[in-house]
């Protein structure tokens, strides 16, 4: 968590209008991850910078993103608001990605995966 906070401080030292954050919460436990994300969101509100937040963790993406872009093999395959992309995915890759997320109910998980085959 300290390393991520220090990296964030270094990135903001020059008062950028855009900050690129590539997997800033990877390898952190959930409680530390939450604190880093809260700090990130708070600083973004206070300082008004735009952020390109790169992550494979869709829960984090849903929490932070105003808009979501999905890349597949280096190509942009889907883009929109969180509600559009996560709530009604259009591209087969996005659909598979969302269906692969674990849900507490095994029957629901099986149903989600079956719809894709």
Helices and strands as residue ranges (DSSP letters): H 2-12, E 18-22, H 30-47, E 50-54, H 58-64, E 67-72, E 75-81, H 82-87, H 92-99, H 106-115
